Amino acid sequence: MPEFSYVALDKDGKSSSGSITARDNADAAIKIRAMGVFPTTISAPGRSGPSSAARTPQTNTAASQSAVKQQSQLLTKKVSKIQVLLFTREMADLLDAGLPIDRSLSVLIDQTDSEALRLMLTSMQGDIRAGQPLSEALLKFPREFPMLYANMVRAGEVSGQLSGVMARLADFLEKESIRRSQIMAALTYPLVLVSVAVLAVTFLLTFVIPKLSDVFKSMGSNLPLPTLILLGTSGFLMKYWWEVIASVVIVVGGGRMYLRTDIGARSFDAIRLKLPLFGALNLKIVSARLMRTMGTLLGGGVPILDAMDIAASSLGNQIATEKILEARGGVRQGETLHQSIAAVGLFPPLVRHMTAVGEETGRLPAMLLRTAETLDFEVDNTMRKMTSLVEPLVVLFMGGFVGFVVLSILLPIFNANDIVK
């Protein structure tokens, strides 16, 4: 059997090198991991063993790369966030039970019902058997595993606490999933009410009022102002309905294209933070995401500068991202985290105060996560109050419009009665 040279990391993050006899790269990777270290590179010396044996690892590697490429091409269907969450939780449990990464992936591949997830895990397993660490195997799937995820896993590999880091990641993904669900649930009901109101108004203006227009016109030109407004609006929609639809499509499509540009996205993000009522709510949502991400990364052993860099890219708001990168520059120059956050002047006082307490007590990750929970609680209460106000506002709008329609219809009838008398 050929002799393979390798470089690996131990649980303390120290690099070590050596050689081992194995059948191929995959067998070498398994034997190296059995020694309690994580292989980073595995290579076969050109003159080690017979020529046929020396060619075997290359052939196997080429075949493995071809298989991985083919599997990656089959990943046409996106792996959902829930599936990534379940994978993270199950992976943490398997690693905590003492199973190696390769064996854990085999168990998950056998258990999953998702073909897309199975192919992704198979591709990752092929990379790991070829000697790559899990963090590098994850980088092939940035859509499912962003830099935050990969850096957390890398920190767990270096520190030898991969199972704990995976469990922390699972908690983070669960809270993010709960937050998204709460936001969607809070927005669904108002959107449904507004949609029904718009459809009802459109139906009245385009189907009901036109049938009454001839009756009103036969009454002469002395029609009440509300009736004239109603007939004018209905006639405009009936005559220019195609132009109205085209204008809406152009405005919506142009707006979406503009928001995809850097200038448009930045402008929209700035507006979102300055809107009355909604601006403060958006700022709390962004701040909670920042605190949760930073707390998770720092708790997983990621250096603070790297944690701030990763957190900045995950906020979903360019203005907040620029402020965190500005604060990162202050930390690089020797300032404390809370001083740098206070200097940029964007985030709520709670973020600054709780960060300062965390730094003073030496419990910064835990304090950041607690701040995120507090902000989430405030966001929930605010959204609950705003949602409760939407229903009466929509009902009031619909009632006002229906009253206007009824008044516009009845006023000409009353005037006709007066004329007859």
TIGU-721417 format. One record per residue (C-alpha): x negated, y, z negated. Coordinates in nm, 2 decimals. Layout:
REM TIGU-721417
<rec X="X" Y="Y" Z="Z"/>
...
REM end
This chain:
REM TIGU-721417
<rec X="0.00" Y="0.00" Z="0.00"/>
<rec X="-0.12" Y="0.35" Z="0.07"/>
<rec X="-0.24" Y="0.59" Z="-0.19"/>
<rec X="-0.05" Y="0.92" Z="-0.23"/>
<rec X="-0.18" Y="1.25" Z="-0.37"/>
<rec X="0.07" Y="1.46" Z="-0.57"/>
<rec X="0.11" Y="1.78" Z="-0.76"/>
<rec X="0.37" Y="1.79" Z="-1.04"/>
<rec X="0.50" Y="2.00" Z="-1.33"/>
<rec X="0.54" Y="1.87" Z="-1.68"/>
<rec X="0.81" Y="1.97" Z="-1.93"/>
<rec X="0.60" Y="2.27" Z="-2.04"/>
<rec X="0.57" Y="2.40" Z="-1.69"/>
<rec X="0.20" Y="2.30" Z="-1.66"/>
<rec X="0.08" Y="2.18" Z="-1.33"/>
<rec X="-0.10" Y="1.85" Z="-1.29"/>
<rec X="-0.22" Y="1.65" Z="-1.00"/>
<rec X="-0.33" Y="1.29" Z="-0.93"/>
<rec X="-0.28" Y="0.99" Z="-0.70"/>
<rec X="-0.05" Y="0.69" Z="-0.70"/>
<rec X="0.00" Y="0.38" Z="-0.50"/>
<rec X="0.34" Y="0.34" Z="-0.34"/>
<rec X="0.52" Y="0.21" Z="-0.03"/>
<rec X="0.63" Y="0.55" Z="0.10"/>
<rec X="0.71" Y="0.91" Z="-0.01"/>
<rec X="1.04" Y="0.81" Z="-0.17"/>
<rec X="0.88" Y="0.53" Z="-0.37"/>
<rec X="0.60" Y="0.77" Z="-0.48"/>
<rec X="0.85" Y="1.03" Z="-0.59"/>
<rec X="1.04" Y="0.77" Z="-0.80"/>
<rec X="0.71" Y="0.65" Z="-0.97"/>
<rec X="0.60" Y="1.01" Z="-1.04"/>
<rec X="0.93" Y="1.10" Z="-1.20"/>
<rec X="0.91" Y="0.79" Z="-1.41"/>
<rec X="0.59" Y="0.94" Z="-1.56"/>
<rec X="0.80" Y="1.22" Z="-1.70"/>
<rec X="0.69" Y="1.49" Z="-1.46"/>
<rec X="0.86" Y="1.67" Z="-1.16"/>
<rec X="0.67" Y="1.63" Z="-0.83"/>
<rec X="0.64" Y="1.94" Z="-0.62"/>
<rec X="0.43" Y="1.81" Z="-0.33"/>
<rec X="0.35" Y="1.45" Z="-0.22"/>
<rec X="0.10" Y="1.38" Z="0.06"/>
<rec X="-0.08" Y="1.08" Z="0.19"/>
<rec X="-0.46" Y="1.11" Z="0.27"/>
<rec X="-0.53" Y="1.06" Z="0.64"/>
<rec X="-0.78" Y="0.78" Z="0.58"/>
<rec X="-0.61" Y="0.60" Z="0.29"/>
<rec X="-0.52" Y="0.24" Z="0.36"/>
<rec X="-0.48" Y="0.08" Z="0.70"/>
<rec X="-0.38" Y="0.29" Z="0.99"/>
<rec X="-0.04" Y="0.13" Z="1.01"/>
<rec X="0.02" Y="0.20" Z="0.65"/>
<rec X="-0.09" Y="0.56" Z="0.69"/>
<rec X="0.16" Y="0.60" Z="0.97"/>
<rec X="0.45" Y="0.46" Z="0.76"/>
<rec X="0.50" Y="0.77" Z="0.54"/>
<rec X="0.50" Y="0.99" Z="0.85"/>
<rec X="0.76" Y="0.77" Z="1.02"/>
<rec X="0.98" Y="0.76" Z="0.71"/>
<rec X="0.95" Y="1.13" Z="0.66"/>
<rec X="1.05" Y="1.20" Z="1.02"/>
<rec X="1.34" Y="0.97" Z="0.99"/>
<rec X="1.44" Y="1.12" Z="0.66"/>
<rec X="1.42" Y="1.48" Z="0.81"/>
<rec X="1.63" Y="1.37" Z="1.11"/>
<rec X="1.89" Y="1.21" Z="0.89"/>
<rec X="1.91" Y="1.52" Z="0.67"/>
<rec X="1.94" Y="1.74" Z="0.98"/>
<rec X="2.22" Y="1.52" Z="1.11"/>
<rec X="2.40" Y="1.53" Z="0.77"/>
<rec X="2.37" Y="1.91" Z="0.75"/>
<rec X="2.53" Y="1.94" Z="1.09"/>
<rec X="2.82" Y="1.74" Z="0.97"/>
<rec X="2.89" Y="1.99" Z="0.69"/>
<rec X="3.14" Y="2.19" Z="0.89"/>
<rec X="3.39" Y="2.20" Z="0.61"/>
<rec X="3.31" Y="2.43" Z="0.32"/>
<rec X="3.26" Y="2.27" Z="-0.02"/>
<rec X="3.50" Y="2.45" Z="-0.25"/>
<rec X="3.40" Y="2.63" Z="-0.57"/>
<rec X="3.60" Y="2.38" Z="-0.78"/>
<rec X="3.40" Y="2.10" Z="-0.63"/>
<rec X="3.08" Y="2.27" Z="-0.70"/>
<rec X="3.20" Y="2.33" Z="-1.06"/>
<rec X="3.29" Y="1.96" Z="-1.10"/>
<rec X="2.95" Y="1.85" Z="-0.96"/>
<rec X="2.77" Y="2.08" Z="-1.20"/>
<rec X="2.96" Y="1.95" Z="-1.50"/>
<rec X="2.92" Y="1.59" Z="-1.41"/>
<rec X="2.56" Y="1.63" Z="-1.32"/>
<rec X="2.50" Y="1.79" Z="-1.66"/>
<rec X="2.67" Y="1.49" Z="-1.83"/>
<rec X="2.47" Y="1.23" Z="-1.64"/>
<rec X="2.14" Y="1.40" Z="-1.70"/>
<rec X="2.22" Y="1.44" Z="-2.07"/>
<rec X="2.29" Y="1.07" Z="-2.08"/>
<rec X="1.93" Y="1.00" Z="-1.97"/>
<rec X="1.99" Y="0.92" Z="-1.60"/>
<rec X="1.72" Y="1.05" Z="-1.36"/>
<rec X="1.83" Y="1.30" Z="-1.09"/>
<rec X="1.82" Y="1.04" Z="-0.81"/>
<rec X="2.04" Y="0.80" Z="-0.99"/>
<rec X="2.27" Y="1.08" Z="-1.10"/>
<rec X="2.32" Y="1.18" Z="-0.74"/>
<rec X="2.39" Y="0.82" Z="-0.64"/>
<rec X="2.67" Y="0.80" Z="-0.90"/>
<rec X="2.82" Y="1.13" Z="-0.78"/>
<rec X="2.80" Y="1.02" Z="-0.42"/>
<rec X="2.99" Y="0.70" Z="-0.50"/>
<rec X="3.26" Y="0.88" Z="-0.70"/>
<rec X="3.34" Y="1.18" Z="-0.49"/>
<rec X="3.64" Y="1.17" Z="-0.25"/>
<rec X="3.52" Y="1.48" Z="-0.05"/>
<rec X="3.34" Y="1.39" Z="0.27"/>
<rec X="3.17" Y="1.73" Z="0.28"/>
<rec X="3.05" Y="1.70" Z="-0.08"/>
<rec X="2.93" Y="1.35" Z="-0.02"/>
<rec X="2.72" Y="1.46" Z="0.28"/>
<rec X="2.58" Y="1.75" Z="0.09"/>
<rec X="2.47" Y="1.53" Z="-0.20"/>
<rec X="2.32" Y="1.28" Z="0.03"/>
<rec X="2.12" Y="1.55" Z="0.20"/>
<rec X="2.00" Y="1.67" Z="-0.14"/>
<rec X="1.91" Y="1.32" Z="-0.25"/>
<rec X="1.70" Y="1.27" Z="0.06"/>
<rec X="1.50" Y="1.59" Z="-0.02"/>
<rec X="1.45" Y="1.47" Z="-0.38"/>
<rec X="1.33" Y="1.13" Z="-0.26"/>
<rec X="1.09" Y="1.31" Z="-0.03"/>
<rec X="0.93" Y="1.48" Z="-0.33"/>
<rec X="1.12" Y="1.81" Z="-0.35"/>
<rec X="1.26" Y="1.93" Z="-0.69"/>
<rec X="1.63" Y="1.98" Z="-0.72"/>
<rec X="1.60" Y="2.36" Z="-0.72"/>
<rec X="1.45" Y="2.35" Z="-0.37"/>
<rec X="1.70" Y="2.10" Z="-0.24"/>
<rec X="1.98" Y="2.34" Z="-0.35"/>
<rec X="1.83" Y="2.62" Z="-0.14"/>
<rec X="1.95" Y="2.44" Z="0.18"/>
<rec X="2.31" Y="2.52" Z="0.08"/>
<rec X="2.31" Y="2.90" Z="-0.02"/>
<rec X="2.68" Y="2.91" Z="0.05"/>
<rec X="2.76" Y="2.67" Z="-0.23"/>
<rec X="2.45" Y="2.73" Z="-0.45"/>
<rec X="2.35" Y="3.10" Z="-0.46"/>
<rec X="2.02" Y="3.22" Z="-0.59"/>
<rec X="2.16" Y="3.25" Z="-0.94"/>
<rec X="2.23" Y="2.88" Z="-0.94"/>
<rec X="1.89" Y="2.78" Z="-0.79"/>
<rec X="1.69" Y="3.00" Z="-1.02"/>
<rec X="1.87" Y="2.86" Z="-1.32"/>
<rec X="1.79" Y="2.50" Z="-1.21"/>
<rec X="1.43" Y="2.59" Z="-1.15"/>
<rec X="1.40" Y="2.74" Z="-1.50"/>
<rec X="1.55" Y="2.41" Z="-1.64"/>
<rec X="1.31" Y="2.20" Z="-1.44"/>
<rec X="1.01" Y="2.40" Z="-1.56"/>
<rec X="1.12" Y="2.40" Z="-1.93"/>
<rec X="1.23" Y="2.04" Z="-1.92"/>
<rec X="1.59" Y="2.13" Z="-2.03"/>
<rec X="1.77" Y="2.07" Z="-1.70"/>
<rec X="2.07" Y="1.90" Z="-1.86"/>
<rec X="2.13" Y="2.19" Z="-2.09"/>
<rec X="2.09" Y="2.44" Z="-1.81"/>
<rec X="2.33" Y="2.25" Z="-1.59"/>
<rec X="2.58" Y="2.26" Z="-1.88"/>
<rec X="2.53" Y="2.63" Z="-1.92"/>
<rec X="2.58" Y="2.67" Z="-1.54"/>
<rec X="2.91" Y="2.47" Z="-1.56"/>
<rec X="3.03" Y="2.70" Z="-1.84"/>
<rec X="2.95" Y="3.00" Z="-1.63"/>
<rec X="3.13" Y="2.87" Z="-1.32"/>
<rec X="3.43" Y="2.78" Z="-1.53"/>
<rec X="3.46" Y="3.13" Z="-1.67"/>
<rec X="3.41" Y="3.28" Z="-1.32"/>
<rec X="3.68" Y="3.05" Z="-1.19"/>
<rec X="3.92" Y="3.14" Z="-1.47"/>
<rec X="3.85" Y="3.51" Z="-1.40"/>
<rec X="3.93" Y="3.48" Z="-1.03"/>
<rec X="4.25" Y="3.28" Z="-1.11"/>
<rec X="4.36" Y="3.55" Z="-1.35"/>
<rec X="4.30" Y="3.83" Z="-1.10"/>
<rec X="4.48" Y="3.64" Z="-0.82"/>
<rec X="4.77" Y="3.56" Z="-1.05"/>
<rec X="4.80" Y="3.92" Z="-1.16"/>
<rec X="4.80" Y="4.05" Z="-0.80"/>
<rec X="5.03" Y="3.78" Z="-0.65"/>
<rec X="5.35" Y="3.90" Z="-0.81"/>
<rec X="5.31" Y="4.27" Z="-0.72"/>
<rec X="5.22" Y="4.18" Z="-0.36"/>
<rec X="5.52" Y="3.96" Z="-0.33"/>
<rec X="5.75" Y="4.24" Z="-0.46"/>
<rec X="5.60" Y="4.50" Z="-0.23"/>
<rec X="5.62" Y="4.27" Z="0.07"/>
<rec X="5.99" Y="4.20" Z="0.01"/>
<rec X="6.05" Y="4.57" Z="-0.03"/>
<rec X="5.88" Y="4.65" Z="0.30"/>
<rec X="6.07" Y="4.37" Z="0.48"/>
<rec X="6.40" Y="4.49" Z="0.34"/>
<rec X="6.34" Y="4.85" Z="0.44"/>
<rec X="6.23" Y="4.74" Z="0.79"/>
<rec X="6.54" Y="4.52" Z="0.83"/>
<rec X="6.77" Y="4.80" Z="0.73"/>
<rec X="6.61" Y="5.05" Z="0.96"/>
<rec X="6.58" Y="4.83" Z="1.27"/>
<rec X="6.90" Y="4.61" Z="1.25"/>
<rec X="7.16" Y="4.77" Z="1.03"/>
<rec X="7.13" Y="5.14" Z="1.09"/>
<rec X="7.12" Y="5.12" Z="1.48"/>
<rec X="7.46" Y="4.95" Z="1.48"/>
<rec X="7.60" Y="5.25" Z="1.29"/>
<rec X="7.43" Y="5.52" Z="1.50"/>
<rec X="7.70" Y="5.53" Z="1.77"/>
<rec X="7.96" Y="5.58" Z="1.50"/>
<rec X="7.77" Y="5.87" Z="1.35"/>
<rec X="7.70" Y="6.03" Z="1.69"/>
<rec X="8.07" Y="6.02" Z="1.78"/>
<rec X="8.13" Y="6.24" Z="1.47"/>
<rec X="7.95" Y="6.54" Z="1.64"/>
<rec X="7.63" Y="6.72" Z="1.56"/>
<rec X="7.73" Y="6.85" Z="1.22"/>
<rec X="7.58" Y="6.55" Z="1.04"/>
<rec X="7.44" Y="6.58" Z="0.69"/>
<rec X="7.06" Y="6.61" Z="0.66"/>
<rec X="7.01" Y="6.27" Z="0.49"/>
<rec X="7.20" Y="6.10" Z="0.78"/>
<rec X="6.99" Y="6.28" Z="1.04"/>
<rec X="6.67" Y="6.18" Z="0.87"/>
<rec X="6.79" Y="5.82" Z="0.85"/>
<rec X="6.90" Y="5.81" Z="1.22"/>
<rec X="6.58" Y="5.98" Z="1.33"/>
<rec X="6.36" Y="5.73" Z="1.14"/>
<rec X="6.56" Y="5.43" Z="1.27"/>
<rec X="6.56" Y="5.57" Z="1.63"/>
<rec X="6.18" Y="5.62" Z="1.62"/>
<rec X="6.11" Y="5.27" Z="1.50"/>
<rec X="6.34" Y="5.12" Z="1.76"/>
<rec X="6.19" Y="5.33" Z="2.04"/>
<rec X="5.83" Y="5.31" Z="1.95"/>
<rec X="5.81" Y="4.98" Z="1.76"/>
<rec X="5.53" Y="4.85" Z="1.98"/>
<rec X="5.32" Y="5.16" Z="1.93"/>
<rec X="5.38" Y="5.14" Z="1.55"/>
<rec X="5.27" Y="4.78" Z="1.54"/>
<rec X="4.97" Y="4.85" Z="1.76"/>
<rec X="4.87" Y="5.15" Z="1.54"/>
<rec X="4.89" Y="4.94" Z="1.22"/>
<rec X="4.68" Y="4.66" Z="1.38"/>
<rec X="4.42" Y="4.92" Z="1.50"/>
<rec X="4.40" Y="5.09" Z="1.17"/>
<rec X="4.37" Y="4.77" Z="0.97"/>
<rec X="4.12" Y="4.61" Z="1.21"/>
<rec X="3.92" Y="4.93" Z="1.24"/>
<rec X="3.92" Y="4.96" Z="0.86"/>
<rec X="3.80" Y="4.61" Z="0.81"/>
<rec X="3.52" Y="4.66" Z="1.07"/>
<rec X="3.41" Y="4.98" Z="0.90"/>
<rec X="3.41" Y="4.81" Z="0.56"/>
<rec X="3.17" Y="4.54" Z="0.70"/>
<rec X="2.91" Y="4.81" Z="0.77"/>
<rec X="2.67" Y="4.91" Z="0.49"/>
<rec X="2.80" Y="5.27" Z="0.49"/>
<rec X="3.16" Y="5.16" Z="0.48"/>
<rec X="3.11" Y="4.90" Z="0.21"/>
<rec X="2.92" Y="5.15" Z="-0.01"/>
<rec X="3.18" Y="5.42" Z="0.04"/>
<rec X="3.46" Y="5.18" Z="-0.05"/>
<rec X="3.27" Y="5.05" Z="-0.36"/>
<rec X="3.22" Y="5.41" Z="-0.47"/>
<rec X="3.59" Y="5.49" Z="-0.42"/>
<rec X="3.69" Y="5.18" Z="-0.62"/>
<rec X="3.50" Y="5.30" Z="-0.92"/>
<rec X="3.65" Y="5.65" Z="-0.91"/>
<rec X="4.02" Y="5.57" Z="-0.86"/>
<rec X="4.25" Y="5.68" Z="-1.14"/>
<rec X="4.33" Y="5.38" Z="-1.37"/>
<rec X="4.19" Y="5.13" Z="-1.12"/>
<rec X="3.84" Y="5.28" Z="-1.13"/>
<rec X="3.80" Y="5.20" Z="-1.50"/>
<rec X="3.94" Y="4.85" Z="-1.45"/>
<rec X="3.70" Y="4.78" Z="-1.16"/>
<rec X="3.41" Y="4.90" Z="-1.37"/>
<rec X="3.50" Y="4.67" Z="-1.65"/>
<rec X="3.53" Y="4.37" Z="-1.41"/>
<rec X="3.18" Y="4.45" Z="-1.27"/>
<rec X="3.03" Y="4.50" Z="-1.62"/>
<rec X="3.18" Y="4.17" Z="-1.74"/>
<rec X="3.02" Y="3.99" Z="-1.44"/>
<rec X="2.69" Y="4.16" Z="-1.51"/>
<rec X="2.69" Y="4.06" Z="-1.88"/>
<rec X="2.79" Y="3.71" Z="-1.81"/>
<rec X="2.54" Y="3.66" Z="-1.53"/>
<rec X="2.25" Y="3.82" Z="-1.73"/>
<rec X="2.34" Y="3.62" Z="-2.04"/>
<rec X="2.35" Y="3.29" Z="-1.85"/>
<rec X="2.02" Y="3.36" Z="-1.68"/>
<rec X="1.84" Y="3.47" Z="-1.99"/>
<rec X="1.98" Y="3.19" Z="-2.19"/>
<rec X="1.85" Y="2.95" Z="-1.92"/>
<rec X="1.50" Y="3.08" Z="-1.95"/>
<rec X="1.49" Y="3.31" Z="-1.65"/>
<rec X="1.26" Y="3.62" Z="-1.70"/>
<rec X="1.44" Y="3.94" Z="-1.75"/>
<rec X="1.32" Y="4.11" Z="-1.43"/>
<rec X="1.42" Y="3.81" Z="-1.22"/>
<rec X="1.75" Y="3.79" Z="-1.41"/>
<rec X="1.83" Y="4.16" Z="-1.34"/>
<rec X="1.74" Y="4.11" Z="-0.97"/>
<rec X="1.97" Y="3.81" Z="-0.94"/>
<rec X="2.25" Y="3.97" Z="-1.13"/>
<rec X="2.24" Y="4.28" Z="-0.92"/>
<rec X="2.30" Y="4.08" Z="-0.61"/>
<rec X="2.61" Y="3.90" Z="-0.76"/>
<rec X="2.81" Y="4.20" Z="-0.88"/>
<rec X="3.01" Y="4.25" Z="-0.56"/>
<rec X="2.97" Y="4.63" Z="-0.57"/>
<rec X="2.68" Y="4.82" Z="-0.40"/>
<rec X="2.69" Y="5.11" Z="-0.64"/>
<rec X="2.66" Y="4.89" Z="-0.94"/>
<rec X="2.39" Y="4.69" Z="-0.77"/>
<rec X="2.18" Y="5.00" Z="-0.70"/>
<rec X="2.22" Y="5.11" Z="-1.07"/>
<rec X="2.10" Y="4.77" Z="-1.20"/>
<rec X="1.80" Y="4.78" Z="-0.96"/>
<rec X="1.73" Y="5.13" Z="-1.09"/>
<rec X="1.75" Y="5.00" Z="-1.45"/>
<rec X="1.52" Y="4.71" Z="-1.35"/>
<rec X="1.26" Y="4.97" Z="-1.25"/>
<rec X="1.28" Y="5.12" Z="-1.60"/>
<rec X="1.24" Y="4.78" Z="-1.77"/>
<rec X="0.94" Y="4.71" Z="-1.55"/>
<rec X="0.78" Y="5.03" Z="-1.68"/>
<rec X="0.83" Y="4.92" Z="-2.04"/>
<rec X="1.17" Y="5.05" Z="-2.14"/>
<rec X="1.41" Y="4.83" Z="-2.33"/>
<rec X="1.72" Y="4.69" Z="-2.14"/>
<rec X="1.97" Y="4.91" Z="-2.32"/>
<rec X="1.76" Y="5.22" Z="-2.26"/>
<rec X="1.74" Y="5.15" Z="-1.89"/>
<rec X="2.12" Y="5.08" Z="-1.87"/>
<rec X="2.19" Y="5.40" Z="-2.06"/>
<rec X="1.96" Y="5.60" Z="-1.83"/>
<rec X="2.16" Y="5.50" Z="-1.51"/>
<rec X="2.48" Y="5.63" Z="-1.67"/>
<rec X="2.74" Y="5.40" Z="-1.50"/>
<rec X="2.84" Y="5.12" Z="-1.74"/>
<rec X="3.07" Y="5.15" Z="-2.04"/>
<rec X="2.93" Y="5.24" Z="-2.38"/>
<rec X="3.01" Y="4.89" Z="-2.50"/>
<rec X="2.76" Y="4.74" Z="-2.26"/>
<rec X="2.48" Y="4.97" Z="-2.39"/>
<rec X="2.56" Y="4.93" Z="-2.76"/>
<rec X="2.60" Y="4.55" Z="-2.75"/>
<rec X="2.28" Y="4.52" Z="-2.54"/>
<rec X="2.09" Y="4.72" Z="-2.80"/>
<rec X="2.22" Y="4.50" Z="-3.08"/>
<rec X="2.12" Y="4.19" Z="-2.89"/>
<rec X="1.76" Y="4.32" Z="-2.85"/>
<rec X="1.73" Y="4.43" Z="-3.21"/>
<rec X="1.86" Y="4.10" Z="-3.35"/>
<rec X="1.67" Y="3.88" Z="-3.09"/>
<rec X="2.00" Y="3.73" Z="-2.97"/>
<rec X="2.03" Y="3.91" Z="-2.64"/>
<rec X="2.17" Y="3.62" Z="-2.42"/>
<rec X="2.44" Y="3.54" Z="-2.68"/>
<rec X="2.53" Y="3.90" Z="-2.73"/>
<rec X="2.56" Y="3.96" Z="-2.35"/>
<rec X="2.79" Y="3.66" Z="-2.32"/>
<rec X="3.00" Y="3.79" Z="-2.61"/>
<rec X="3.02" Y="4.13" Z="-2.44"/>
<rec X="3.14" Y="3.97" Z="-2.13"/>
<rec X="3.42" Y="3.80" Z="-2.32"/>
<rec X="3.52" Y="4.13" Z="-2.48"/>
<rec X="3.54" Y="4.30" Z="-2.14"/>
<rec X="3.74" Y="4.01" Z="-2.00"/>
<rec X="3.99" Y="4.05" Z="-2.28"/>
<rec X="4.02" Y="4.42" Z="-2.21"/>
<rec X="4.06" Y="4.35" Z="-1.84"/>
<rec X="4.33" Y="4.10" Z="-1.91"/>
<rec X="4.53" Y="4.34" Z="-2.13"/>
<rec X="4.50" Y="4.62" Z="-1.87"/>
<rec X="4.60" Y="4.40" Z="-1.58"/>
<rec X="4.90" Y="4.27" Z="-1.78"/>
<rec X="5.02" Y="4.62" Z="-1.85"/>
<rec X="4.97" Y="4.73" Z="-1.49"/>
<rec X="5.15" Y="4.43" Z="-1.37"/>
<rec X="5.44" Y="4.49" Z="-1.60"/>
<rec X="5.48" Y="4.84" Z="-1.45"/>
<rec X="5.49" Y="4.72" Z="-1.09"/>
<rec X="5.82" Y="4.55" Z="-1.11"/>
<rec X="6.02" Y="4.85" Z="-1.24"/>
<rec X="5.84" Y="5.08" Z="-0.99"/>
<rec X="5.93" Y="4.85" Z="-0.69"/>
<rec X="6.29" Y="4.81" Z="-0.82"/>
<rec X="6.31" Y="5.19" Z="-0.86"/>
<rec X="6.18" Y="5.24" Z="-0.50"/>
<rec X="6.42" Y="4.99" Z="-0.35"/>
<rec X="6.71" Y="5.13" Z="-0.55"/>
<rec X="6.62" Y="5.48" Z="-0.44"/>
<rec X="6.60" Y="5.38" Z="-0.07"/>
<rec X="6.92" Y="5.18" Z="-0.08"/>
<rec X="7.09" Y="5.48" Z="-0.25"/>
<rec X="6.96" Y="5.70" Z="0.02"/>
<rec X="7.09" Y="5.47" Z="0.29"/>
<rec X="7.44" Y="5.45" Z="0.12"/>
<rec X="7.44" Y="5.83" Z="0.07"/>
<rec X="7.35" Y="5.88" Z="0.44"/>
<rec X="7.63" Y="5.65" Z="0.55"/>
<rec X="7.90" Y="5.79" Z="0.32"/>
<rec X="7.84" Y="6.16" Z="0.36"/>
<rec X="7.96" Y="6.17" Z="0.72"/>
<rec X="8.27" Y="5.97" Z="0.62"/>
<rec X="8.35" Y="6.22" Z="0.34"/>
<rec X="8.30" Y="6.51" Z="0.58"/>
<rec X="8.53" Y="6.35" Z="0.84"/>
<rec X="8.80" Y="6.31" Z="0.57"/>
<rec X="8.76" Y="6.67" Z="0.48"/>
<rec X="8.80" Y="6.77" Z="0.84"/>
<rec X="9.11" Y="6.56" Z="0.88"/>
<rec X="9.27" Y="6.71" Z="0.58"/>
REM end
